[in-house]
Every structure is written in C-alpha cells, then in structure tokens.
C-alpha cells in the first residue's frame, strides 16, 4: 500500500513539475494568439491599402484581404502550438494534420465547400459588389462577398445571407450587368380603335418620358386579340437599377393613360358578351330518336 502511495505521489509530482515547465510556453502561446488577433487588423488595413492600389477588381481585393486573414491565423496558431508543446516538431504537426485531414474533411465538408465556392466566386466575378441580382427566390443588392457566404440586401431592407455553395450552383440573374434594361408594359385598347391611329397615339406619348432612354429606342407592337381589347406591348429601356425602373414605369403609365384620354381612345374593362337563343326553336330539350 505504501509503495502504491509513493508511486501516485511521484506521478503527481512529475505532472506538476511538467506543468510548471510547460507553463511559460503556454503563456507565450497565449500571447502569440492574442497578438495574432489584434495584429490581423493591421494586416487587413495594410493588405487592403496595397490591393486597392494595385488591383482594380474589388472582388479580388476582398479575396486577397480575406485570405491574408486566414493565413495570419494559420501562422499564429502553428507558432503557438510549436511553442506550447516543445516536443512537438513542425514536421510532426504537419503529419498530424495530414492524418486528421480525412476526419476534418468529413466534419467540416460544408464549411470547406462554401470556402472553395467563395474563392471561385471572387475569382470568376459573375457579379460584383452593389450589383442587383436574383439568386433563387431572393432579389436584392449585393452588399458583401466573403469566403463563406454572400450577403444580399433586399428591396424591402432585409439582409439575406446565402451560403456560397448555394450561390455557386444556382442560376444567377444579374440585373445590373449592362448600363440599360428593358421593360415590357402591356396595354389594351378597345376593338373600335383604328389600329394605325392607336399606334401613333402610343408612340407620341412615349416621346420624352422621364427615365426612358432614347437609345436603344422604344418599340410598340400589337401582340394579340384579347377577350375585351386589342393588346399592345410597349417595350422601352431604362437605367438598370430598381428605383430607376420603377420610376420610369410609373411615368410611362401616366403618359400612356393621358394620351389615350386626350385622343378619345378607350382602355376597356374586361367585357363578356352573352348570346341568348330560343331553346324551343332549336329543340335542344327534345331527346333525339334513333
């Protein structure tokens, strides 16, 4: 029994002594991590300033800044691990990371997938910051593209955070990819309207409407015979951003309505014509005899 107690006592003393020996290393490692955390802010400003000077693409600037942050953390954690555990050499640490890469990959596959998708988005630049896009069911202005997610501000003021893997694999409509954007506006005129006259009135109404571009020029087409009207489509071009599109649409509708009123053209309500006939005359109620 005394030998067991002596063995336990000796082991505890060895553990305490080992802990005292490692304590300076742990303190230095903690100081390195603390310095890394606050030093990243300076690294971010330095890299951002250099990238803004030499790289014109804002997406690539963002990619460089974010990868520099990740790299700084990796170096800081690696240095802290080596100092905290002196017996653990750099080669052993790299080997340990290699052995654990499979398990880490399975555990964090979604994170790695989003990270890789974010890097590819920033490199390929299918859209840029401040572009207005449609991704899946979401439409709005791109506020931020980082290595994990893309943030969109909807027109209602809501912020939507979409994982980069979803953005990368989804169809994306970039509404502001070109300096102009077309809107198709339907309008119907009464069947008694002379079509050449109706076309002329609509064309004159579109001249000089606020927000409508002169180039490309607008187009007006007759597209079909509706239930209660002859249907026209007015195709016109505006600046691509949503507020400009909405403003121009309002101005166009006001101009078309005013022109039709002044010219005496009727924009009809839905109309249904019901024909009445004498069932006795047609004898539809009498069963047919074979």
Helices and strands as residue ranges (DSSP letters): H 2-54, H 58-84, H 90-107, H 109-124, E 132-135, E 138-145, E 149-154, E 159-163, H 164-169, E 172-174, E 181-189, H 195-205, E 219-225, E 230-238, H 242-263, H 279-282
